[in-house]
Amino acid sequence: MVQTGAHIIAVGNEKGGSGKSTTALHLAVYLLHQGHRVATIDVDSRQQTLTRYVRNRRATVEATGHQVPMPKHVHLPTAWGDSIRENQRTELEIFTKAIAGLRDEVDYIVIDTPGFDGNLARLAHGYADTLVTPINDSMIDLDVLVRLDSVTGEPIETSPYSRNVQRARAERLADTGSSTDWVLVRNRISNLGSRNASQVQSAIERVADRLGCRVADGIAERVIFRSLFPIGMTVFDPLDADLLGSAPSMSHVNARHEYRNLVAALRLPAPSAQSKADAPMRLSA
């Protein structure tokens, strides 16, 4: 499937600490290294984690001379006026203006959303062609999607977040004729097999069936991710001991493999041949 405008990927989950920003930048940088044009949008005005991640990346480039591809980055602030209706109108205006300005300039737009409900988050979900929801690997974190029966483990009630997503998908389908492809991703999976891990996998598959979404192979818990944020790097960038403080390990290689598998599972459409030809060359150290 070939598209003509930018494909919009929103990374969303109303539970904080689920790895949204790490996932968002890794997806963006992977696509950049593939030669695509990519923009990132941060609509989390409170934490601004993705914005800080990108700033760290720029600072590392300036300090070390390492050449790595950079996304076009935009941070959208929340409106703080006295009128809720006026705030929503302002946010709709700045959001649609940002999307319109980027849609014909890039192949993919990756949007990082906050860990709470808000107008900008709802707009991002409504515009998403693909919605990626990272979920920490525990039964507790599944509660952000559905309430599970404590005895059978079956989903018995959808959460406010899931209802918002379903509403956005239905409205998009009515407006455009196509629904958002919603993909759940297990995150921070323990490297050690356990009964809990098996329970989570079984539960998330039942949840996906209930919500009409898909499940992608997840990302393991790795120390390297905590090392990468301060320098703004990802597992797809050329890394050395000077940047990391120690030589890259097999954990780094395995993390790269997991994210490649995730991108493959997303089944993203290929950009048009012309936009591929116009894309900047991949930079390396």
C-alpha positions in Angstrom: 0.0 0.0 0.0 1.4 3.4 -1.1 0.2 6.6 0.4 0.4 10.2 -0.8 0.4 12.2 2.5 2.3 11.6 5.7 1.2 8.6 7.7 0.4 9.6 11.3 1.5 7.4 14.2 0.3 8.3 17.6 1.8 6.7 20.7 -0.8 6.8 23.4 -1.6 5.5 26.8 -3.2 7.4 29.7 -0.9 5.6 32.3 2.3 7.4 32.9 5.6 5.7 32.7 4.6 3.2 30.0 7.5 4.1 27.7 5.6 6.2 25.2 8.4 8.8 24.6 11.1 6.1 24.3 8.9 4.2 21.8 8.1 7.4 19.9 11.7 8.4 19.3 12.8 4.9 18.5 10.1 4.6 15.9 11.0 8.0 14.4 14.8 7.4 14.4 14.4 3.9 12.9 12.4 5.5 10.0 15.0 8.2 9.6 17.7 5.6 9.3 15.7 3.9 6.6 15.9 7.2 4.6 12.4 8.5 5.3 11.5 12.0 6.2 10.1 12.1 9.7 8.5 14.7 12.0 7.8 14.3 15.7 5.1 16.2 17.6 5.0 16.4 21.4 1.5 17.3 22.8 2.4 16.6 26.4 2.9 20.2 27.6 3.3 19.1 31.2 6.2 16.6 31.0 7.6 17.4 27.5 9.6 14.2 27.7 9.9 13.7 23.9 10.9 17.3 23.5 13.6 16.9 26.1 14.7 13.7 24.4 15.1 15.5 21.1 16.9 18.4 22.8 19.4 15.9 24.4 20.0 14.5 20.9 20.8 17.9 19.5 23.1 18.7 22.4 25.0 15.5 22.0 25.5 16.2 18.3 26.8 19.7 19.1 29.1 18.5 21.9 30.6 15.4 20.2 30.3 16.0 16.4 28.4 12.7 16.0 26.2 13.0 12.9 22.8 11.3 13.3 19.5 12.0 11.6 17.2 14.4 13.3 13.4 14.6 13.0 11.5 17.8 12.4 10.3 18.4 15.9 7.3 20.4 17.1 6.0 21.0 20.6 2.4 22.0 20.9 1.4 23.9 24.1 -1.8 23.5 26.0 -4.1 26.6 26.0 -4.7 28.0 29.5 -7.4 30.6 29.0 -10.5 30.9 31.2 -12.9 29.5 28.6 -12.8 25.7 28.0 -14.5 26.2 24.6 -12.0 28.8 23.5 -9.1 26.7 24.7 -10.3 23.8 22.7 -10.8 26.0 19.6 -7.2 27.4 20.0 -5.7 23.9 20.4 -7.6 22.6 17.4 -6.2 25.4 15.4 -2.6 25.0 16.4 -2.9 21.2 16.0 -4.4 21.2 12.6 -2.0 23.9 11.5 1.0 21.8 12.6 -0.3 18.7 10.8 -1.1 20.6 7.6 2.4 22.2 7.7 4.1 18.8 8.0 1.8 16.5 6.0 3.4 17.2 2.6 6.9 17.7 3.9 7.5 14.3 5.6 6.6 10.7 5.1 5.7 9.9 8.7 4.6 12.0 11.7 5.1 10.5 15.1 3.1 12.0 18.0 3.8 11.5 21.6 0.8 12.0 23.9 0.5 12.7 27.7 -0.4 10.2 30.3 -3.7 11.8 30.9 -6.9 12.8 29.0 -6.9 16.1 27.3 -8.0 17.9 24.2 -4.7 17.7 22.4 -4.4 14.0 23.2 -7.8 13.3 21.8 -7.0 15.2 18.6 -3.8 13.1 18.2 -5.8 9.9 18.6 -8.4 11.1 16.2 -5.9 11.9 13.5 -3.8 8.8 13.9 -3.6 6.3 11.1 -1.7 4.0 13.5 -2.1 4.1 17.3 0.7 2.4 19.3 -0.1 1.7 22.9 2.8 0.5 25.0 1.7 -1.3 28.2 4.0 -2.2 31.0 4.2 -6.0 31.5 1.8 -6.4 34.5 -1.8 -7.2 35.1 -2.1 -3.9 36.9 -1.2 -1.9 33.8 -3.9 -3.6 31.7 -6.4 -1.8 33.9 -5.8 1.3 31.7 -7.6 -0.6 28.9 -10.2 -2.8 30.6 -11.3 -4.1 33.9 -10.6 -7.8 34.2 -12.6 -10.3 36.1 -10.5 -11.3 39.2 -11.4 -14.9 38.9 -11.6 -15.7 35.1 -9.3 -12.9 33.8 -11.9 -12.1 31.2 -12.4 -8.4 30.2 -15.7 -7.2 31.8 -15.6 -3.4 31.3 -13.7 -1.1 29.0 -11.8 1.9 30.6 -12.4 5.6 29.9 -9.3 5.6 27.7 -10.4 2.6 25.6 -13.8 4.2 25.2 -12.2 7.5 24.0 -10.1 5.5 21.5 -13.1 3.6 20.2 -15.0 6.8 19.8 -12.1 8.4 17.9 -11.9 5.3 15.7 -15.6 5.4 15.0 -15.6 9.1 14.1 -12.6 8.6 11.8 -14.3 5.7 10.1 -17.4 7.8 9.5 -15.4 10.8 8.2 -12.7 9.1 6.1 -13.9 5.5 5.5 -10.9 4.0 7.3 -10.3 3.2 10.9 -7.2 3.7 13.0 -5.0 0.6 13.2 -4.6 0.1 17.0 -1.6 -1.9 18.1 -0.9 -2.9 21.7 2.8 -3.4 22.7 4.0 -5.2 25.8 6.8 -3.1 27.3 9.5 -3.7 29.9 9.1 -7.5 29.6 11.1 -9.4 32.1 13.9 -11.5 30.5 13.0 -14.3 32.9 10.0 -16.4 32.1 7.3 -16.4 34.8 3.7 -17.3 35.5 2.9 -13.6 35.5 4.3 -13.1 32.1 2.2 -15.9 30.7 -0.8 -14.5 32.4 -0.2 -11.0 30.9 0.3 -12.4 27.4 -3.0 -14.4 27.6 -4.8 -11.4 29.1 -3.6 -8.9 26.6 -4.7 -11.2 23.7 -8.2 -11.4 25.2 -8.2 -7.6 25.7 -7.2 -7.0 22.1 -10.0 -9.3 20.9 -12.5 -7.3 23.0 -11.2 -4.0 21.8 -10.7 -4.9 18.1 -7.0 -4.2 18.0 -3.8 -6.1 17.4 -0.9 -7.2 19.6 2.7 -6.8 18.6 5.8 -8.5 20.1 7.0 -6.4 22.9 10.2 -4.7 24.2 12.2 -6.2 27.0 13.3 -4.4 30.2 16.8 -3.1 29.4 19.2 -0.9 31.3 20.4 0.6 28.0 17.2 2.6 27.6 18.0 4.6 30.8 21.5 5.3 29.4 20.2 6.6 26.0 17.8 9.3 27.1 20.4 11.7 28.6 22.3 11.6 25.4 19.3 11.6 23.1 20.3 8.5 21.3 18.5 5.3 20.3 19.6 1.7 19.7 19.6 2.5 16.0 22.3 5.1 16.2 26.0 4.5 15.9 27.1 4.1 19.6 30.5 3.8 21.1 32.1 3.6 24.6 32.7 7.4 24.6 29.0 8.1 24.3 27.7 5.2 26.5 30.5 5.1 29.1 31.0 1.5 28.1 31.0 -0.6 25.0 27.6 -1.6 23.5 26.5 -5.0 24.6 24.3 -7.8 23.3 21.5 -6.1 25.1 21.8 -3.2 22.7 21.8 -5.6 19.7 18.7 -7.4 21.1 16.9 -4.2 21.7 17.5 -3.1 18.1 16.1 -6.4 16.9 13.0 -6.0 19.1 12.2 -2.6 17.7 12.8 -3.7 14.2 10.2 -6.5 14.8 7.8 -3.9 16.2 8.1 -1.7 13.2 7.5 -4.7 10.9 4.4 -5.6 13.0 3.0 -2.1 12.5 2.7 -2.7 8.8 3.3 0.9 7.9 2.5 1.9 4.4 5.5 2.8 2.1 5.9 6.4 1.2 5.5 7.4 -2.4 8.5 6.9 -4.7 9.1 10.6 -5.1 9.1 11.4 -1.4 11.6 8.5 -0.9 13.8 10.0 -3.6 13.6 13.4 -1.9 14.5 12.0 1.6 17.8 13.1 3.1 20.6 10.6 3.1 21.2 8.6 6.3 23.9 10.1 8.4 26.4 8.0 10.4 29.2 8.6 12.8 
